[in-house]
């Protein structure tokens, strides 16, 4: 039987760096060499002065030996035995390579070192922050279908429901904990980050300090980590990024933005900081200004446009709905499937196709009165009352009535699928199959 030489093996020898260690011209630091078991002898490619540990002077060996970690001493003994008694008779080359410096600040005492096999797939590795909000779970479902279940990690600071937890990877992630977030990105080899952590408009006004911390400080952490690790970063913006001095019907991509809420201010801040990081550091930052998003998968979360979700739940459960906005308050809206589709499309768009970093997207625009009329086609006995919330009404009156999204449609082919009739029919098909509306029908 022909002799088969042993496979190439690499022994990584971590040592504590010391400025007194001589540095050879090839860049090996300090003067240790990795031992490779291979097929033929090799020399240092530039004939530098680096030497294997066995060739060091007794004084150098004694000095370095005192600093070895226990694992290094064990590896050194194994190497010496291989050098003295190569079982198969093959030549054993010794070639220089850079050693791994370690320190207690860099490596935890209980860290486990292992090799990682990278997939040949070019699918992104995705992290979604604030993933248990209105959009995160739906986005994770869409991305897992596209890129694979294990390539999309959902995260939040809250405990997920069982169906969410068992649907794919979920981890705890606090965006205010910079170290924790950075470790998640590094350990999971994240390449795309969707940053959904935020306090919405009405909730933010009730707790401005918390909104400022989550929406602004958290954003800074995400921007720094994304820039450091060359991530493609998506941060959603909103109709709330505009104010009463902005043109309202329609509202273009570029115009005056003077929002009157901490939520809106933080979103304008996110748009501008993302654009700055793009031009200053080359960060691949992408942003969409969402209209009001309507979804059957989540409960209303404290936003000004949430009446357009609440009406479906109330129509099914009680047949009565109380609206906190005036009947003629017109706002841009979108069904969640269109929202998620637009998010994926802009993230997959070639960088050269993007003429800007933040785009408006739109699908429809309606008032509470128009929505009620469409809902009553499915639930004719729906009873409606109005009790205007002055805070939310003031917010809505400062927001756009219609979005101009021509740039998104031109640059990366944005096109919505749902208008108001399709939206209402779809919502009832999801929410009403086992409920009051089904019994009535």
N, C-alpha and C positions, 0 to 999 in steps of 0.2 A: 504494500500500500504506500503510495506517495506521501512524503512528509508535507504536512500543511503548516506553514508558519503561523504563529499566534496572531490574533487580530490586534489592531492598533489600540492601545489603552493609554489613557491620559491620567496622570496623577496630579491633581491640583494641590499645591503646597501653600497653604495660607501662612503668612508670617507677618509680624508687626513691623511696619516700616520704621526705619531709623535713618536719620540724615547722615549718620556716619558710615552707612553701608556704601561701598563703592558702586557706581552705576556704570555698567558697560556701555559701549557705544551703540549696541543694538537696542538698548532701552530696557533690558531685563533688570528688574528691581525687586529686592536686592540680589546678591550674587548666589541665588539658587537657580537650578535648572530643572525643568520637568523631565522626567524619565519616560521615554516612549519605547514601547516594545514593538518593533516593526520588522521590516524586511531587509534593510541595509543600513550601514553606518552613514551618518550625515555629520557635516560640520556646520558650525554657525555660519549663516549665509554671508556675513561680512568679516569673518575671521576676527571677531572681537575677543576681548580678554575674559569673557564670562566662562565659568568653570562649573562642573558638577560639584556637589557638596563634598564628595570624596577627595577632590583635588584641592580643597582649601587648606590653608595652613592650620596647624593644630590650634593656634590662638584664635583664629577666626571660627573654627568649628566649635571650640569651647564657648566663645561669646554668643554665637547664634544658637547653639544647642540649649543654652539657658533660657532662651526666649521661645522655644518651640512649644506649641500646644501639645497635649498628650496624643491627639490624633496624628499630628505631624511626626512625632517620634515613632509611632507604630508604622506609619507609612514609610519612614526612612529605613527602618529595619527590614521591611519587606523588599524595598528597592535594593538594599545591599545584598540580600540573599539572591535576588534575581541576577544582579550583576556578577556575583561570584559563581552561581550554579544555574545557568540557563538550561532548563531541563531538556529543551528540544535541540540545543546546539546552535540556534539561530543567533546571528549577530545582533547586538543590542545597541542601538545608537543613543547618544545623549545629545539633545539639542536644546538650545536656550528658549525660554518663553517667559512672559511676564507673570509674576506671582500675584496672588490675591491678597491685598492688604485688608486687615480687619481691625475693628475696634469695637468696644462695648456700645458705642453710639450707633454703629452701623448695623450690627447684627445682634439680635436678641440671643440670650443664653440658651433658649430652647428652640432656636431656629432649626429647621430641618432642611438639609441641602439635598437636592435631587436634580437629575437632568430632566429637561422638558422637551418632549417631542412636538414639534410644530407641524400643524396640518398643512397640506398642500393647498387647501382651500383658501380663496382670497376673501372669504366672508369676513365682515367686520366683527369685532368683539364689542358688544354694546352694554353700556350701563345707563339705566334710567333712574334719576334721582326723583324723590317725591312721587314714587311710582304708584301709590295707592290713592291718588287723586282721581279726578274725573277722566283724565286722558291716559294715565300711565299704564293701567292694566290692558286697555284696548290696544295701545301702541305695542306693548310687549307681545300680545297675541299675534298682531300683524307681522312684527319683525321675526318672531320665532317661526312662523310659516315660511318666511322668506329666507332666513339665514340659519335656521336650525335652533332647536329648543335650548341647547346648552350655550349658545353664543350670545344670548340676551339675558342680562341680569337685572331683575327688578329690585329696587331698594326703597326703603322708607325708614322712619323712626317709629312707626306704629306696627302692631302685630297684624299680619295679613289674615284674611279668612282662609279656611281650609282649601277652598277651590283655587284660590290664588297661589297659596303656598305650594300646592302639589302640581301646579300647572307648569312650573319651570323654576330655575334658580332664583332664590330670593335671599337678600342679605340686609342686615341693619346698616344704614349709612346716615350719618348726621353731617350735613353740609357745613355746619359750623365747627366741626372737628376736622381741621385741615390734615392732621397726621393720619387719622382714620381714613379719610377720603383718598389721600395719596396712596396709602397702602393698598386699598381696594383696586385702584387703577393699575398699580404696578403688579400686584399678585395675580390679577386676572387678565393681564395683558390687554387692557381696554384700548380700543382705537376710535370708537364713536361714543360720545356722551350726550344724552338728552337730559337737559336740566329743567325739570318740572317743579322743583321745590319752590313754593311761593305762598304767601298769604294773599287771598283775593281782595277785591275792592272793599266790600262792606265789612268784612272781617278785619282787614288791615286798618280801616278807620277806627275800629273799636279798640285796637291795640297797636298804636303806631310804633312804640319801641321794638316790639317783637317783629312787626312787619319790616322795620328798618334792618334789623339783624338778619332775618331770613332772606329778604329780597335783595339786600345790598351786600352785607358782609359775606353771606353764603355765595353770592355771585362772584365776589372777588376771589374766594378760595377756588371755585370752579375754573375761573379764567386762568389763574396762575398754574394750576395743575394741568389744564388742557394745553397751555402754551409750553410748559416744561416737557410734556410727554407727547407732543405733536399729535394731539387728538383732533378729530373733526367734531366740533361742538355746535349743538343746536340749543338755542334758548328761545322759548316762545315769547312773543310780545302780545299786544292786545289793543282793542279799540280804546281802552283806558289810557293809552299813551298820548291821547290828544286832549285838548282842553276847549273851553268856550270860545277862544279866539282862533281856533283852527277852522278851516273851511269844512262844513259838515255834510254837504250834499252836492257832489261826492267829495270824499277826502282822499287826496292823492298821497303817493308814497312820501314825497318830500314837501313839507309845508311847516308852518308854525306849530310847535308842540309845547303847550303850557298846561299840563294836567293839573287838576286840583285835588288829587288823592295821593296818598303815599304809595299805593299800588301803581298808579300811572307814572309817578315820578321815578319809582324804582325801575319801571320798564323802559322809560326813556334813557335812564342811566345805563341799563343793560345794552340797549341798542348802540349807544355811543361808545361804551367801553369795549364791546365786541368789535366794532368797526376800528377803534383805535388799536386793539391788540392785533387785528388783522394787518393793518398797515405798518405797525411798529415792530411786531414780532413774527408776522407771517402766519398767525393762527387762522385755521380754516373755520371761521365763525359764520353760522347761518341762522337766520331768524325770520319768523313769519309773524305778522300781526294777525292774531286770531279774532274773528268776530265772536259773538255769543255762540257757545257750543252746546248743542242739544244731544243728549245721549240717554238711551234706555238702560244702560248698564250701571249707572251711578245715581246716587241721590244728589239733590241740589247742595252746593257747597258754600253758599254765602255770597255768591256773585250777584251783580245787579241784573244780569240777564237770566238768572235762574228761574224767573217766573215761567219762562217758556219750557222748562222741564217740569216744574211743579204742577202745571195745569194738567198734564197727562196723568200723573199719579193721583191727583185729587178727583179728576173725572172718573177714573176707574174705581177708586175706593169709596167715595162719598157722593159723587155727582154734583159737588159744590166746589167752587173755586173763588178765592178772594185774591185779587191782584193788587200789588203794592205800587204799580206804576199807572199813570194816566192812560186812558184808552187810546190816545193818539200819539203815544211815544214810539217813534220809529227808530229801530236799531238794526244793524246788520247781523245776520244769524247764519248758522251752518250746521248741518248734521254731522255727527262725529265721524262717520265713515269718510266723508269728504275731507274733514280736518286731518285725519290720520293719513289718508292718501297723499294730501298735499305735503305733509311733513316728510314722508318717505321720499316723495319725488324731488323735493328741494335738496334733501341730503344726498341723493344719488346723482343729481345733476352735475355735469362736468363743471369744474371751477371756471373755465373760460366762458361758459354760457351765462354766468351770473354778472349782471351789470351793477349790482348793488348787494349789500349784505343783509338788508332787511326789506321784506316785501309785504304789501297788503295782499290778503286773499279774501274772496267773498263768494257767496253763493246766492243769498236771498236777503231781503230786507222787509220787515213787516212790523205792525203795531200789535199791542195786545188785543185790540178789537178785531183785527183781521185774523189773528190766530184763533180766537174764540169762535169766529164764524166757521172756520175750517174744522175745528174740533167738533162743533155741534152737528156737522154732517155725519159724524160717527156716533155721537152721544147727544141726541136732540134735546134731552131733558136736563142738560148741564145748566146749573144755576150760577150766575156770575154776579159778583159784587166787587166794588173798588174801595180800597182803603189805602190811600196814598202814603207811602213812607217818604217823608220829605228828604231824608238823607240820600236814599237811593234815587229818588226822582231828580234831585240836583245833580247827582253823578251822571244819570242817563242824559240829562239835558245838555251836558257838556261833551258828550261823545258824538262820534260821527253817526249820521243817519244812513249813509251808503258809503261803501269802500270803492275806490277806483283801483282795480287790480290788473290793469292792462299790462303792466311791466311783467308780472308773474306769468300771465298768459303768453306773452311774447317770448320771454327769455327761456323758460323751461317747460312751456306747454301746459300750464295749469288749466284745468277744466273741471267744473263741479258736475255732480251727477244728480243731486237732490234739490228740487224746488219745494215750495211750501206744501202742495198736495201730497207729493211723494214722502215728504218728511212726516206728516201727520199719519198717513197710512202705515208707514214703517214703524213709528212709535207704538201705535196701537197693536200692531201685529206682534211686537215683542212683549208688551206689557199686558195685553188684554186677553190672552188666550184662556187663562184659567181664572178670570176675575168677573167683576160685576158686568162689564161690557159684553162679555161672552154670554152671560145669562140673559141680558136684555135682548141681545141680537137673536 
